[in-house]
Amino acid sequence: MWLPLFGLLLGFAIGVLAGWEVPDEYSNYLSIAILAAFDTLIGGWRAHLQRTYDETVFITGFFFNIVLAATLTFLGVHLGVDLYLAAVFAFGVRLFQNIAIIRRLWLAEWAKRRQNREKS
Amino acid sequence: MERRSQFYFAGVAAIFGVMLAVGLRTTLSPEGRDTRDIWELRADLTKEQKLEQRLLEELESYEEILRRYRQEYEAGGATELEATVAELREEAGLTEVRGSGLVLTIAPLSSAGYVGPAVATVSPELLQRLVNELNKYGAKEIAIDGERLTNRTAIREVNGATKVGSRSMRLPVEVRAIADDADKLYSGLAVSPIRDDFAVENLELSISKPQPLVVIPPAASRPDVKYMETANGGKEEK
């Protein structure tokens, strides 16, 4: 449980300390890629809680979603249509759903534990 | 989750962390690019050096005052403090000021052929322009219709009437200005286009010859200090 959190913090620290910056014109791509990555991460966590976690699906999903989102943004910029909104919408909705599912799973577990404690 | 999966998950989370950090850095600190050329840099350097010098001079004068305070304190007197208070009161416009200067009068344009509507007041924009012009040519203290102009005096229009501070302006309006060099102020105003600006609004601005004694009254209201409180007498400020 703590290992992924540690990884996240480590990555964040590396990112801050390394001082990398993306040129302004590419910051849209980065933002959308971050959203995609966040969605996949939360999706992976949900799958883990539901015991349907599959490593291959997770890792391919992570990179595929990032690339897809960036591609959509790129296409949108060149076609003059705000296609990145499609990605924002899709990932945004899924993010909310996944977080809601995680919350319910937690609630269920909490209720179960309380019942057990009352029984004993 | 088995150990290996956890490592993968942690790896992916780390990549996400890096992306997040880079994204935050990019969006939170847009780097301003310096596009000044060497001359602009030199000009800026000179400006900063002047500022430094001014600050140093100011610092020196304050140190001098502090030194005198200490001496006074040791001698047991308070004349220096009183002098400072008097100086500050003068700066804030709470005292009467006398000196050489000009008296300007704003009146309706008395032209025989004029058939337009009668002008009853002078617009605040015009008054502000006049004040700017006076300041430009070295006026030290200004009073409009007996109202002393301080840093906090507003010149504005309230329901159609022009007000300077709390006083309504009715024609004719007398403007008094004191300057170190009244002749310079006079010749500056003589060549400035301000009289034409007044003429456009059917007003006549007459400028007196430099007068050796012009009296400017003190500001009627004390400045309202909102965000300061009296310090405790017992404690010494650090």
Contacts between the chains, C-beta under 8 A, distances in Angstrom:
chain1	res1	chain2	res2	distance
A	3	B	6	4.6
A	3	B	7	6.9
A	3	B	9	7.2
A	3	B	10	4.6
A	4	B	6	6.7
A	4	B	9	4.6
A	4	B	10	4.8
A	4	B	13	4.6
A	5	B	13	7.4
A	6	B	10	6.5
A	7	B	9	7.4
A	7	B	10	3.1
A	7	B	11	6.3
A	7	B	12	7.7
A	7	B	13	4.2
A	7	B	14	4.1
A	7	B	17	7.1
A	8	B	10	7.8
A	8	B	13	4.1
A	8	B	14	6.5
A	8	B	16	6.5
A	8	B	17	4.6
A	9	B	17	6.7
A	10	B	14	5.4
A	10	B	17	6.8
A	11	B	13	6.6
A	11	B	14	3.3
A	11	B	15	6.2
A	11	B	16	6.5
A	11	B	17	2.6
A	11	B	18	4.5
A	11	B	20	7.8
A	11	B	21	7.3
A	12	B	17	3.7
A	12	B	18	7.2
A	12	B	20	6.1
A	12	B	21	4.9
A	13	B	17	7.6
A	13	B	21	7.7
A	14	B	14	7.5
A	14	B	17	7.4
A	14	B	18	5.7
A	14	B	21	7.4
A	15	B	17	6.2
A	15	B	18	4.1
A	15	B	19	7.2
A	15	B	20	6.8
A	15	B	21	2.5
A	15	B	22	5.1
A	15	B	25	7.4
A	16	B	21	4.7
A	16	B	25	7.1
A	18	B	18	7.9
A	19	B	25	7.3
A	20	B	22	5.0
A	20	B	25	7.2
A	21	B	22	6.9
A	21	B	25	5.4
A	21	B	26	5.2
A	21	B	29	7.8
A	21	B	31	7.3
A	22	B	22	6.1
A	22	B	23	7.5
A	22	B	26	4.7
A	24	B	26	7.7
A	24	B	30	7.0
A	27	B	23	7.5
A	27	B	26	5.0
A	27	B	27	6.3
A	30	B	19	6.9
A	30	B	22	6.7
A	30	B	23	5.0
A	30	B	26	6.4
A	31	B	23	6.1
A	31	B	27	7.4
A	33	B	19	6.4
A	34	B	16	7.5
A	34	B	19	5.1
A	34	B	20	5.9
A	34	B	23	5.0
A	37	B	12	8.0
A	37	B	15	7.2
A	37	B	16	4.6
A	37	B	19	5.9
A	38	B	16	6.7
A	40	B	12	7.6
A	41	B	12	6.7
A	41	B	13	6.3
A	41	B	16	5.6
A	44	B	9	6.4
A	44	B	12	7.4
A	48	B	1	5.5
A	48	B	9	7.8
A	53	B	1	6.5
A	53	B	5	6.8
A	55	B	4	7.7
A	55	B	5	5.2
A	55	B	8	5.7
A	58	B	8	7.3
A	58	B	9	7.3
A	58	B	12	7.2
A	59	B	8	6.2
A	59	B	12	6.6
A	62	B	12	5.3
A	62	B	15	7.8
